[in-house]
Amino acid sequence: MFIMYALTTHPIYSIPKPTNIPPQDSSDPISYLCAWLALVPQALCVIYVTLIWSTREAEILLMFTGQMGCEALNFMLKRAIKEERPKREFAFVSGRERVVSAETNC
């Protein structure tokens, strides 16, 4: 009993809460669509495995192998390149304002 209490209350074992992630708006239809689109790769894997199991055709197996190879290559390249994400800009500046500000900074 004491061990469970210590594991749940001690700050070393607690899960840190992210502070830099903005709260998600569940009423936004675009975010809802993007959440469903993020599940497309899992659906494709299920479809490929089902087709391979039911038809046993080499073409489907080759397509699935190619897609998994591309995913593996993408995973390795992301780890090898490790480029930082671009900084977020919160102001929308038109092209004319950029030209004017560039001229005044010279």
N, C-alpha and C positions, 0 to 999 in steps of 0.2 A: 504494500500500500504506500509506504513512504517513498519507494523508488519511483512509482508512477507519479506521485505528487512532485517529487524533485525534478523529474524529467519534463513535466508540464509547466512548472513555475520558474525554473532556473533560467536566467537570461541567456546562458550559453546554449541551451537546447531549444530556445524559442525561435520560430521562423521570423526573420526580419520582414517587415512590410515595406514594399517599394514606395518611395516617396516622390519619385520623379515621373510616375505614370499618371496622366490625367484620368479622371473618372470617365467611364464609358457611358454614352447616351444610348440607352436601349430603344429609344423611340426613333432613332435615325434609320431610315430605310436603306441607306447606302451601306452603313456598317453592318446591318443585318444581312444584306446581299453578300458583302465581302466575307462575312463569317461562314455563310453557306458555300461560297466559292473556294474557301480554304479547305473544304472537305472533299473537293473534286479528286485530288490524287488518291485518297483512300478509296473512293468509289471506283476509280479506274483499276486499282489493284484487285478489288473484289470482282469486278467485271472480267478482268484478264484471267484470274484464277478460275472463275466459273466457266469461262469459255474454253480454257485449256483442259479443265476436267471433263467437260461435256463433249467437246468435239475432238480433242486430241490431235489438233492440226499443228504442223510445224510453224506455219506463218504466224499464228497467234503467239506461240512461244517465243519466236524471234522478235516480234513487236514488244512483248513484255520484257524480254532480256535487253533490248535496245533502250527502252524507257528507263529501266533500272540502272543501266550503264550510264545514261545521261544524268540521272539523279546522283549517282555515286561521283561522277566527274564534277558536277556542280558543287557537291559537298566538299570535295577535296580542294577545288579552286577557291571556294570561299574561305577555307581555313588557311590556304597558302597566301592569298593576297591580303586579307585582313585590312581592307580600306575603311576608313572612318566614314560614318554617315554624314551627309551635309548638314550644316547648321540650319536650324529652323528660322525662317524670317516670318515675323508676324504681321508686317506691314506690306500692303500691296502697293507697289510703286509703278506708275506708268512709265512708258519709254521716254516720254518728254521730260518727266521729272528727273529721270536718271541722267539725261543729257545735261539738263540745267545744273544738277548737283555736281556733275563731273566738271563742268566748265567753271563753277564757282570754287571748286577745290584746287584748281591749278594755280 
